[in-house]
Amino acid sequence: MNVQRFTGRDNRAALDQVRQHLGPDALVLSSQRTSDGIEICATSELPDMTRAATLRTSSTATNNNEIQLAQLKRELASLRETLQQALGERRWQDTAGSRPVAASVAQRLATLGIGRVLAGELADRVAHVESLHTAWQQVIQHLTSSLHSLSSEELGGFRIKAIIGGSGSGKTQTATALLQAGMGHLSPEQIALVHCGDPSRDTVLAQLATRMNIRQYSAQSHSELGQILSDCRWAREIIVDTQALTPALGSQDPVLTLLSRQRGGLAAFVTLPATASSEYLREILDHSQHLPLAGVITTKVDEATSLGAVIDAVVASELALVGRYDVRTSSLLPVSGDEMLTNAKRLAKRSLDRQAAQFKVAV
């Protein structure tokens, strides 16, 4: 493990040096006050024992198979996770001892489901504040301002709306809601619907368009979609329903190939299910970063036990909140940063109450 030492006049200055040299994912091992200020010991990565373990495995009997090697890798992964948790706990203990307000803020953010990196950055912003109440209010205000929303007028300004998302993210339901919203101010003759998946797939979206006499098209390639968008210059709104994103395919993902570098002002709106993990949401956003992303639509909020992962992903992406798909009304509802944080607090309180009740029963 390559451990480096950084010294600053205070914790904030020392942590700034850590991030500058080791990046935002650096692990703080210890911090202590010295005559020069605050000294922090940190490392950029954990020791990679996979190579050593593989060499040791190859030197044993030749009948070792891939199953044994896979088991060894799982054990190493478990060991790395345990070490990361221990180092994270050590960092929190060091912070709690030297900066109790910042540590309390970080702990509250973790309760909301906010990730370690964002929670650490927000806690550092208020490290100089002595009052926990004041520090927490400042953090909430910063989060609220970071979660900016797209107004209905701004949303209406996008003529071609491509709805993208991972499998099971509710993107077709979202496309249906957008189509219904468009019907509120446009006639069926002014709207077009483009299917980019299986043309024989009979979805609720296709059924609605058929009932409303909305013209429908099918595009299976980049050139086909480009031609359809060119032919539909008469349409004041075009909804593009796509297949599920597949991050594992990288740049070979058919959705990326289909939508990349399309002319005519195409804007992509990504659906983020509130039931997914922060890692998955970030993977989806990173995977689609080369598309003309215009905003985020949250889905499955009614099924979620926390909104921290969505908040974390949206703040990191700096994308606007377009709306929230409401399963009860099958419509797209406006959402603000203040509303999202209020709901995040409500879900966190519900989770804490449930844990307290379980603990009471156990005792």
Sine and cosine of phi, psi and omega as CSV:
sin_phi,cos_phi,sin_psi,cos_psi,sin_omega,cos_omega
0.00,0.00,0.81,-0.58,-0.02,-1.00
-1.00,0.01,0.99,-0.14,-0.04,-1.00
-1.00,-0.10,0.76,-0.65,0.02,-1.00
-0.87,-0.50,0.45,-0.89,-0.02,-1.00
-0.93,-0.37,0.66,-0.75,0.01,-1.00
-0.74,-0.67,0.67,-0.74,-0.03,-1.00
-0.83,-0.56,0.72,-0.69,0.04,-1.00
-0.64,-0.77,0.21,-0.98,-0.04,-1.00
-0.92,0.38,-0.43,0.90,0.07,-1.00
-0.53,-0.85,0.01,-1.00,-0.04,-1.00
-0.87,0.50,-0.68,0.73,-0.04,-1.00
-0.87,0.49,-0.72,0.70,-0.01,-1.00
-0.90,0.44,-0.65,0.76,0.00,-1.00
-0.92,0.39,-0.68,0.74,0.02,-1.00
-0.91,0.41,-0.56,0.83,0.07,-1.00
-0.87,0.49,-0.63,0.78,0.04,-1.00
-0.91,0.41,-0.64,0.77,0.01,-1.00
-0.87,0.49,-0.74,0.67,-0.03,-1.00
-0.92,0.40,-0.59,0.81,-0.02,-1.00
-0.91,0.41,-0.64,0.77,-0.08,-1.00
-1.00,-0.03,-0.55,0.84,-0.12,-0.99
-0.91,-0.41,-0.17,0.99,0.02,-1.00
1.00,-0.06,0.16,-0.99,-0.08,-1.00
-0.94,0.34,-0.31,0.95,-0.04,-1.00
-0.99,-0.11,0.25,0.97,-0.01,-1.00
-0.90,0.44,0.53,-0.85,0.01,-1.00
-0.97,-0.23,0.86,-0.51,0.04,-1.00
-1.00,0.10,0.85,-0.52,-0.04,-1.00
-1.00,-0.03,-0.59,0.81,0.00,-1.00
-0.28,-0.96,0.34,-0.94,0.09,-1.00
-0.57,-0.82,0.61,-0.80,0.01,-1.00
-0.48,-0.88,0.46,-0.89,0.00,-1.00
-1.00,0.07,0.75,-0.67,0.03,-1.00
-0.82,-0.57,-0.01,-1.00,0.01,-1.00
-0.92,0.40,-0.37,0.93,-0.01,-1.00
-1.00,-0.05,-0.09,1.00,-0.04,-1.00
0.73,-0.68,-0.78,-0.62,0.01,-1.00
-0.93,-0.37,0.80,-0.60,0.04,-1.00
-0.96,-0.29,0.80,-0.60,-0.01,-1.00
-0.88,-0.48,0.74,-0.68,0.12,-0.99
-0.98,-0.20,0.79,-0.61,-0.05,-1.00
-0.57,-0.82,0.30,-0.95,0.03,-1.00
-0.66,-0.75,0.47,-0.88,-0.03,-1.00
-1.00,0.01,-0.32,0.95,-0.03,-1.00
-0.37,-0.93,0.38,-0.92,0.08,-1.00
-0.99,0.14,0.39,-0.92,0.02,-1.00
-0.89,0.46,0.76,-0.65,0.01,-1.00
-1.00,0.04,0.97,-0.26,-0.06,-1.00
-1.00,-0.07,0.03,1.00,-0.05,-1.00
-0.90,0.44,-0.69,0.72,-0.03,-1.00
-0.88,0.47,-0.73,0.69,-0.02,-1.00
-0.90,0.44,-0.65,0.76,-0.01,-1.00
-0.91,0.40,-0.61,0.80,0.01,-1.00
-0.91,0.41,-0.66,0.75,0.03,-1.00
-0.90,0.44,-0.65,0.76,0.01,-1.00
-0.91,0.42,-0.60,0.80,-0.01,-1.00
-0.92,0.39,-0.65,0.76,-0.05,-1.00
-0.93,0.36,-0.37,0.93,-0.01,-1.00
-1.00,0.09,-0.11,0.99,0.03,-1.00
-1.00,0.06,-0.23,-0.97,-0.05,-1.00
-0.84,0.55,0.58,-0.81,-0.08,-1.00
-0.95,0.31,-0.15,0.99,-0.03,-1.00
-1.00,0.06,0.13,0.99,0.08,-1.00
-0.91,0.42,0.76,-0.64,-0.05,-1.00
-0.95,-0.31,0.01,-1.00,-0.07,-1.00
-0.92,0.40,-0.48,0.88,0.01,-1.00
-0.91,0.41,-0.67,0.74,0.03,-1.00
-0.90,0.43,-0.64,0.77,0.01,-1.00
-0.92,0.40,-0.65,0.76,0.02,-1.00
-0.90,0.45,-0.64,0.77,0.04,-1.00
-0.89,0.45,-0.65,0.76,0.02,-1.00
-0.89,0.45,-0.66,0.75,0.01,-1.00
-0.90,0.43,-0.60,0.80,0.03,-1.00
-0.91,0.42,-0.63,0.77,0.03,-1.00
-0.91,0.41,-0.63,0.77,0.04,-1.00
-0.91,0.41,-0.64,0.77,0.03,-1.00
-0.89,0.45,-0.64,0.77,0.04,-1.00
-0.90,0.43,-0.63,0.77,0.02,-1.00
-0.90,0.43,-0.67,0.74,0.03,-1.00
-0.88,0.47,-0.67,0.74,0.00,-1.00
-0.90,0.44,-0.66,0.75,0.02,-1.00
-0.89,0.46,-0.66,0.75,0.00,-1.00
-0.92,0.40,-0.63,0.77,0.03,-1.00
-0.89,0.45,-0.67,0.75,0.02,-1.00
-0.90,0.44,-0.65,0.76,0.01,-1.00
-0.91,0.41,-0.68,0.74,0.02,-1.00
-0.92,0.40,-0.62,0.79,0.05,-1.00
-0.90,0.45,-0.65,0.76,0.04,-1.00
-0.91,0.41,-0.63,0.78,0.03,-1.00
-0.89,0.45,-0.65,0.76,0.02,-1.00
-0.89,0.45,-0.68,0.73,-0.03,-1.00
-0.90,0.43,-0.63,0.77,0.01,-1.00
-0.90,0.44,-0.67,0.74,0.02,-1.00
-0.90,0.44,-0.68,0.74,0.01,-1.00
-0.91,0.41,-0.66,0.75,-0.02,-1.00
-0.88,0.47,-0.55,0.83,-0.01,-1.00
-0.96,0.26,-0.59,0.81,-0.06,-1.00
-0.99,-0.13,-0.47,0.88,-0.03,-1.00
-0.68,-0.74,0.97,0.24,-0.09,-1.00
-0.88,0.48,-0.59,0.81,0.00,-1.00
-0.91,0.41,-0.73,0.68,0.01,-1.00
-0.88,0.47,-0.64,0.77,0.02,-1.00
-0.90,0.43,-0.64,0.77,0.02,-1.00
-0.92,0.40,-0.64,0.77,0.04,-1.00
-0.89,0.45,-0.71,0.70,0.01,-1.00
-0.88,0.48,-0.62,0.79,0.01,-1.00
-0.93,0.38,-0.63,0.78,0.05,-1.00
-0.90,0.43,-0.65,0.76,0.02,-1.00
-0.90,0.43,-0.62,0.78,0.05,-1.00
-0.90,0.45,-0.59,0.81,0.04,-1.00
-0.90,0.44,-0.56,0.83,0.06,-1.00
-0.96,0.28,-0.22,0.97,-0.01,-1.00
0.99,-0.15,0.15,0.99,0.01,-1.00
-0.95,0.32,0.65,-0.76,-0.03,-1.00
-0.92,0.38,0.28,-0.96,-0.09,-1.00
-0.88,0.47,-0.65,0.76,-0.06,-1.00
-0.92,0.40,-0.79,0.62,0.00,-1.00
-0.91,0.42,-0.65,0.76,0.02,-1.00
-0.87,0.48,-0.65,0.76,0.02,-1.00
-0.91,0.41,-0.65,0.76,0.02,-1.00
-0.90,0.43,-0.67,0.74,0.00,-1.00
-0.93,0.38,-0.63,0.77,0.02,-1.00
-0.90,0.43,-0.61,0.80,0.01,-1.00
-0.91,0.41,-0.50,0.87,-0.01,-1.00
-0.90,0.43,-0.47,0.88,-0.06,-1.00
-0.91,-0.40,0.34,0.94,-0.04,-1.00
-0.88,0.48,-0.45,0.89,-0.04,-1.00
-1.00,0.06,-0.14,0.99,-0.06,-1.00
-0.99,0.11,0.74,-0.67,-0.06,-1.00
-1.00,0.06,-0.50,0.87,-0.03,-1.00
-1.00,-0.01,0.81,-0.59,0.02,-1.00
-0.90,0.45,-0.65,0.76,0.00,-1.00
-0.87,0.49,-0.72,0.70,0.00,-1.00
-0.91,0.42,-0.68,0.73,0.00,-1.00
-0.88,0.47,-0.69,0.73,-0.02,-1.00
-0.91,0.41,-0.65,0.76,0.03,-1.00
-0.89,0.46,-0.63,0.77,0.02,-1.00
-0.91,0.41,-0.64,0.77,0.02,-1.00
-0.91,0.42,-0.70,0.72,0.01,-1.00
-0.89,0.46,-0.66,0.75,0.03,-1.00
-0.89,0.45,-0.64,0.77,0.02,-1.00
-0.91,0.41,-0.68,0.73,0.03,-1.00
-0.89,0.45,-0.68,0.73,0.00,-1.00
-0.86,0.50,-0.70,0.72,0.00,-1.00
-0.93,0.36,-0.43,0.90,0.02,-1.00
-0.98,0.22,-0.39,0.92,0.00,-1.00
-0.99,-0.13,0.96,0.28,-0.02,-1.00
-1.00,0.10,0.51,-0.86,-0.10,-1.00
-0.94,-0.34,0.44,-0.90,0.09,-1.00
-1.00,-0.07,0.81,-0.58,0.00,-1.00
-0.96,0.28,0.28,-0.96,0.01,-1.00
-0.89,0.46,-0.56,0.83,0.03,-1.00
-0.92,0.39,-0.66,0.75,0.03,-1.00
-0.92,0.40,-0.64,0.77,0.03,-1.00
-0.90,0.45,-0.66,0.75,0.01,-1.00
-0.91,0.41,-0.33,0.94,0.01,-1.00
-0.96,0.29,-0.25,0.97,0.05,-1.00
-1.00,0.02,0.91,-0.42,-0.07,-1.00
-0.98,0.21,-0.66,0.75,-0.03,-1.00
-0.93,-0.36,0.92,-0.40,-0.06,-1.00
-0.92,-0.40,0.92,-0.39,0.07,-1.00
-0.99,-0.15,0.82,-0.57,-0.01,-1.00
-0.99,-0.15,0.86,-0.51,-0.04,-1.00
-0.82,-0.57,0.32,-0.95,0.02,-1.00
0.20,-0.98,0.19,-0.98,0.02,-1.00
-0.97,0.25,0.09,-1.00,0.01,-1.00
-0.90,0.45,0.76,-0.65,0.03,-1.00
0.97,0.23,0.28,0.96,-0.04,-1.00
-1.00,0.07,-0.11,0.99,0.02,-1.00
1.00,0.06,0.43,0.90,-0.07,-1.00
-0.94,0.33,-0.58,0.82,0.02,-1.00
-0.94,0.35,-0.61,0.80,0.10,-1.00
-0.89,0.46,-0.64,0.77,0.02,-1.00
-0.90,0.43,-0.66,0.75,0.04,-1.00
-0.88,0.47,-0.62,0.79,0.05,-1.00
-0.89,0.45,-0.68,0.73,0.01,-1.00
-0.90,0.44,-0.64,0.77,0.03,-1.00
-0.92,0.40,-0.61,0.80,0.03,-1.00
-0.90,0.44,-0.68,0.73,0.04,-1.00
-0.90,0.43,-0.63,0.77,0.03,-1.00
-0.89,0.45,-0.63,0.78,0.03,-1.00
-0.90,0.44,-0.55,0.84,0.02,-1.00
-0.92,0.39,-0.27,0.96,0.00,-1.00
-0.95,0.31,-0.40,0.92,-0.02,-1.00
-0.74,-0.68,0.00,1.00,0.03,-1.00
-0.79,-0.62,0.39,-0.92,0.07,-1.00
-1.00,0.02,0.35,-0.94,0.00,-1.00
-0.83,0.55,-0.50,0.87,-0.02,-1.00
-0.95,0.32,-0.20,0.98,-0.02,-1.00
-0.97,-0.23,0.03,1.00,-0.07,-1.00
-0.86,-0.51,0.61,-0.79,0.09,-1.00
-0.78,-0.62,0.54,-0.84,0.02,-1.00
-0.84,-0.54,0.78,-0.62,0.00,-1.00
-0.90,-0.44,0.84,-0.54,0.06,-1.00
-1.00,-0.10,0.79,-0.61,0.01,-1.00
-0.92,-0.40,0.28,0.96,0.04,-1.00
-0.93,-0.37,-0.61,-0.80,0.04,-1.00
-0.93,0.36,0.89,-0.46,-0.05,-1.00
-0.90,0.43,-0.35,0.94,-0.02,-1.00
-1.00,-0.01,-0.06,1.00,-0.05,-1.00
-0.96,0.28,0.88,-0.47,-0.04,-1.00
-1.00,-0.05,0.99,-0.13,-0.05,-1.00
-0.98,-0.22,0.20,-0.98,0.09,-1.00
-0.87,0.50,-0.58,0.81,0.02,-1.00
-0.88,0.47,-0.73,0.68,0.01,-1.00
-0.91,0.41,-0.64,0.77,0.02,-1.00
-0.89,0.46,-0.67,0.75,0.02,-1.00
-0.89,0.45,-0.71,0.71,-0.01,-1.00
-0.89,0.46,-0.61,0.79,0.03,-1.00
-0.90,0.43,-0.70,0.72,0.00,-1.00
-0.90,0.44,-0.58,0.81,-0.07,-1.00
-1.00,-0.01,0.07,1.00,0.00,-1.00
0.86,0.51,0.62,0.78,0.06,-1.00
-1.00,0.00,0.71,-0.70,-0.03,-1.00
-0.92,0.39,0.71,-0.71,-0.04,-1.00
-0.85,-0.53,0.56,-0.83,-0.02,-1.00
-0.71,-0.71,0.33,-0.94,0.02,-1.00
-0.78,-0.62,0.79,-0.62,0.00,-1.00
-0.81,-0.59,0.81,-0.58,-0.02,-1.00
-0.92,-0.38,-0.02,1.00,0.00,-1.00
-0.54,-0.84,0.20,-0.98,0.00,-1.00
-0.88,0.48,-0.69,0.72,-0.03,-1.00
-0.93,0.38,-0.63,0.78,0.02,-1.00
-0.89,0.46,-0.69,0.72,0.02,-1.00
-0.90,0.43,-0.67,0.74,0.03,-1.00
-0.86,0.50,-0.65,0.76,0.01,-1.00
-0.93,0.38,-0.65,0.76,0.01,-1.00
-0.90,0.44,-0.70,0.71,0.01,-1.00
-0.89,0.45,-0.56,0.83,0.04,-1.00
-0.93,0.35,-0.65,0.76,-0.01,-1.00
-0.95,0.32,-0.38,0.93,-0.06,-1.00
-0.99,-0.12,0.58,0.82,0.03,-1.00
-0.90,0.43,-0.34,0.94,0.01,-1.00
-0.95,0.32,-0.41,0.91,-0.10,-1.00
-0.98,0.22,0.70,-0.71,0.07,-1.00
-1.00,0.09,-0.31,0.95,0.08,-1.00
-0.53,-0.84,0.73,-0.69,0.02,-1.00
-0.81,-0.59,0.83,-0.55,0.06,-1.00
-0.98,-0.21,0.81,-0.59,0.00,-1.00
-0.93,-0.37,0.92,-0.39,0.03,-1.00
-1.00,-0.10,0.82,-0.57,-0.12,-0.99
-0.93,-0.38,0.18,-0.98,0.15,-0.99
-0.96,0.29,0.16,-0.99,0.02,-1.00
-0.95,0.32,0.64,-0.77,0.10,-1.00
-0.91,0.41,0.57,-0.82,0.04,-1.00
-0.78,-0.63,1.00,0.04,-0.05,-1.00
-0.83,0.56,-0.50,0.87,-0.03,-1.00
-0.89,0.46,-0.38,0.92,-0.01,-1.00
-1.00,0.09,-0.18,0.98,0.00,-1.00
0.88,0.47,-0.69,-0.72,-0.04,-1.00
-0.94,0.34,-0.18,0.98,0.02,-1.00
-1.00,0.06,0.05,1.00,0.04,-1.00
-0.86,0.51,0.81,-0.58,-0.02,-1.00
-0.84,0.55,-0.54,0.84,-0.01,-1.00
-0.92,0.40,-0.67,0.74,0.03,-1.00
-0.90,0.43,-0.69,0.73,0.02,-1.00
-0.88,0.48,-0.62,0.78,-0.05,-1.00
-0.93,0.36,-0.69,0.73,-0.16,-0.99
-1.00,-0.09,-0.36,0.93,-0.07,-1.00
-0.89,0.45,0.68,-0.73,0.10,-1.00
0.82,0.57,0.62,0.78,0.12,-0.99
-1.00,0.10,0.67,-0.75,0.02,-1.00
-1.00,0.07,0.21,-0.98,0.10,-1.00
0.99,-0.13,0.22,0.98,0.08,-1.00
0.98,0.21,0.55,0.84,0.04,-1.00
-0.92,0.39,0.71,-0.70,0.05,-1.00
-0.82,-0.57,0.71,-0.70,-0.02,-1.00
-0.98,-0.20,0.71,-0.71,0.05,-1.00
-0.88,-0.47,0.84,-0.54,-0.10,-1.00
-0.99,-0.16,0.73,-0.68,0.03,-1.00
-1.00,-0.03,0.79,-0.62,0.00,-1.00
-0.88,-0.47,0.94,-0.35,0.03,-1.00
-0.96,0.28,0.75,-0.66,-0.04,-1.00
-0.94,0.34,-0.18,0.98,0.00,-1.00
-1.00,0.05,-0.15,0.99,-0.06,-1.00
-1.00,0.05,0.29,-0.96,0.01,-1.00
-0.98,0.19,0.33,-0.95,0.02,-1.00
-0.88,0.47,-0.62,0.78,-0.01,-1.00
-0.89,0.45,-0.66,0.75,-0.01,-1.00
-0.92,0.39,-0.68,0.73,-0.01,-1.00
-0.90,0.44,-0.67,0.75,0.04,-1.00
-0.91,0.41,-0.59,0.81,0.03,-1.00
-0.89,0.45,-0.68,0.74,0.02,-1.00
-0.89,0.45,-0.71,0.71,-0.02,-1.00
-0.92,0.39,-0.66,0.75,0.03,-1.00
-0.90,0.43,-0.62,0.79,-0.03,-1.00
-0.92,0.40,-0.55,0.84,-0.08,-1.00
-0.98,-0.20,0.23,0.97,-0.10,-0.99
-0.92,0.40,-0.35,0.94,0.00,-1.00
-0.99,0.11,-0.06,1.00,0.07,-1.00
-1.00,0.00,0.35,-0.94,0.02,-1.00
-0.97,0.23,0.96,0.27,-0.04,-1.00
-0.94,0.34,0.75,-0.67,-0.03,-1.00
-0.91,-0.41,-0.26,0.97,-0.01,-1.00
0.13,-0.99,0.07,-1.00,-0.06,-1.00
-0.87,-0.49,0.67,-0.74,0.10,-1.00
-0.88,-0.48,0.86,-0.51,-0.01,-1.00
-1.00,0.08,0.63,-0.77,0.00,-1.00
-0.75,-0.66,0.25,-0.97,0.06,-1.00
0.84,0.54,0.50,0.87,0.02,-1.00
-0.91,0.42,-0.54,0.84,-0.02,-1.00
-0.93,0.37,-0.32,0.95,0.00,-1.00
-0.99,-0.14,-0.15,0.99,-0.15,-0.99
-0.98,0.18,0.50,-0.86,0.12,-0.99
-0.97,-0.25,-0.13,0.99,0.03,-1.00
-0.37,-0.93,0.52,-0.85,0.07,-1.00
-0.94,-0.35,0.12,0.99,-0.05,-1.00
-0.87,0.49,-0.65,0.76,-0.04,-1.00
-0.90,0.43,-0.67,0.75,0.01,-1.00
-0.92,0.40,-0.71,0.70,0.02,-1.00
-0.86,0.51,-0.72,0.69,0.01,-1.00
-0.83,0.55,-0.75,0.66,-0.06,-1.00
-0.92,0.38,-0.66,0.75,-0.03,-1.00
-0.92,0.38,-0.69,0.73,0.02,-1.00
-0.89,0.47,-0.68,0.73,-0.02,-1.00
-0.92,0.40,-0.59,0.81,-0.05,-1.00
-0.98,0.17,-0.36,0.93,-0.04,-1.00
0.88,0.47,0.41,0.91,0.06,-1.00
-1.00,0.05,0.40,-0.91,0.00,-1.00
-0.99,0.15,0.50,-0.87,0.12,-0.99
-0.99,0.14,0.87,-0.50,-0.02,-1.00
-1.00,0.03,-0.63,0.78,-0.02,-1.00
0.17,-0.99,-0.01,-1.00,0.00,-1.00
-0.81,-0.59,0.81,-0.59,0.03,-1.00
-0.97,0.24,0.84,-0.54,-0.02,-1.00
-0.98,-0.20,0.91,-0.42,-0.08,-1.00
-0.94,0.35,-0.44,0.90,-0.02,-1.00
-0.94,0.33,-0.63,0.78,-0.02,-1.00
-0.97,-0.24,-0.07,1.00,-0.03,-1.00
0.81,0.59,0.65,0.76,-0.04,-1.00
-0.71,-0.71,0.23,-0.97,0.03,-1.00
-0.99,-0.13,0.90,-0.44,-0.04,-1.00
-0.98,-0.20,0.58,-0.82,0.06,-1.00
-0.92,0.40,0.50,-0.87,-0.01,-1.00
-0.62,-0.78,0.64,-0.77,0.02,-1.00
-0.90,-0.44,0.27,-0.96,0.05,-1.00
-0.89,0.46,-0.63,0.78,0.01,-1.00
-0.89,0.46,-0.68,0.73,0.01,-1.00
-0.91,0.42,-0.66,0.75,-0.02,-1.00
-0.90,0.43,-0.66,0.75,0.01,-1.00
-0.93,0.36,-0.58,0.81,0.06,-1.00
-0.89,0.46,-0.70,0.72,0.03,-1.00
-0.92,0.39,-0.57,0.82,0.04,-1.00
-0.90,0.44,-0.66,0.75,0.05,-1.00
-0.90,0.43,-0.65,0.76,-0.01,-1.00
-0.89,0.45,-0.70,0.71,0.01,-1.00
-0.92,0.39,-0.60,0.80,0.03,-1.00
-0.90,0.43,-0.67,0.75,0.03,-1.00
-0.90,0.43,-0.65,0.76,0.02,-1.00
-0.88,0.47,-0.66,0.75,0.01,-1.00
-0.91,0.42,-0.66,0.75,0.03,-1.00
-0.91,0.41,-0.64,0.77,0.03,-1.00
-0.90,0.43,-0.63,0.78,0.00,-1.00
-0.92,0.40,-0.67,0.74,0.03,-1.00
-0.90,0.43,-0.63,0.78,0.03,-1.00
-0.90,0.43,-0.64,0.77,0.02,-1.00
-0.91,0.41,-0.65,0.76,0.02,-1.00
-0.91,0.41,-0.65,0.76,0.01,-1.00
-0.91,0.42,-0.62,0.78,0.00,-1.00
-0.89,0.45,-0.68,0.74,0.03,-1.00
-0.91,0.42,-0.65,0.76,-0.02,-1.00
-0.90,0.44,-0.63,0.78,-0.01,-1.00
-0.95,0.31,0.00,0.00,0.00,0.00
